[in-house]
Amino acid sequence: MPRTAHRAARGPDAGGAGTAQPRAIGDDAVFDLHSANLANIHTTLAHNLKLYAETLPIARDVIDGRLQARHREMVILCSGWNCAAAHQWSHHRYVTAAVGLTEAETDLLSRPPSEVPWAIQKRVLLETVDELHDRSTVGDRTWSGRAEHYLEAELIEVVTLTALRT
């Protein structure tokens, strides 16, 4: 069964247990669960300096890439939710406000795209992230369908952002 079939029951506030309910608007359960300071991802990655040095430029390039900032943050949060990544979810949750996503839209990223009335461009974006998460690939049919809404360079960024966060 695809992992995203359990998306609503997982996510960062589930602690990987698969028992949490979807986040409610304003719910800070992820912070309650991790009341201690969340580990700094850069400190963690710095334990392997060669890998860190080679990964950081890629991460910077996609953060400053062609994909709209709103869409970039949607990809990051969707990936974070799929992987139950509390650090990623909690950090990028605050970034979403700066790029124009409402708190309600941010919380909807914890739901499968088919359950939310997203505009087509956002829906296909989130479906692409889910397909990457579930299958570790994007099929030709999916790719060509996404090309109607995104430039190839933007789609490469979606794949890269998802890969960096799974």
Secondary structure by P-SEA (a helix, b strand, c coil): cccccccccccccccccccccccccccaaaaaaaccccccccccccccaaaaaaaaaaaaaaaaccccaaaaaaaaaaaaaaaccaaaaaaaaaaaaaacccaaaaaacccccccccccaaaaaaaaaaaaaaacccccaaaaaaacccccaaaaaaaaaaaaacc
